[in-house]
Every structure is written in C-alpha cells, then in structure tokens.
Amino acid sequence: MKQAIRVLDHLQSGETITSLHAFKDLGITRLAAVIYDLRKDGHLIQKRMISVKNRFDENCSVAEYYLEGCNG
C-alpha cells in the first residue's frame, strides 16, 4: 500500500500525475491499478486525457489523474 500513499500524497498536494511521472518520480509502473485501489477506498480521483508528444515526436493521448477539489 506504500505506492498508494505516495500517489495520494502527490495528488493531495494539488499536483496531477501521469504514468510517465509515476514511473520516473515515484517508481510506480502500474499507476492505473493504484488509482483503481484509491478510488475503491473512496478517494475522488478524476481523469482527463491530455495530448503529448512521444519519443518519435508523434501526438498521442495519455491519462492525467487529479484529485477532485485539489486541481482541475
């Protein structure tokens, strides 16, 4: 559950999080699974799709999560 605590602390600070950020900064490889568990525990985590460039300079969409009421 330590991963969930790291993600929740990050979201409660008003920041958003993507899978890449979770991997690079928090060491979490399965962010969606952690978000699922946090939602199951009653946390109001929202998702929006954002456009980013991948390593080949191509447009793609990724999920960005935020805590309702903290950012949005």
Buried (B, 14 or more C-beta within 10 A) or exposed (E): EEBBEBBBEBBEEEBBBBBEBBEEEBEBEEBEEBBEBBBEEEBEBBEEEEEEEEEEEEEEEEBBBBBEEBBE
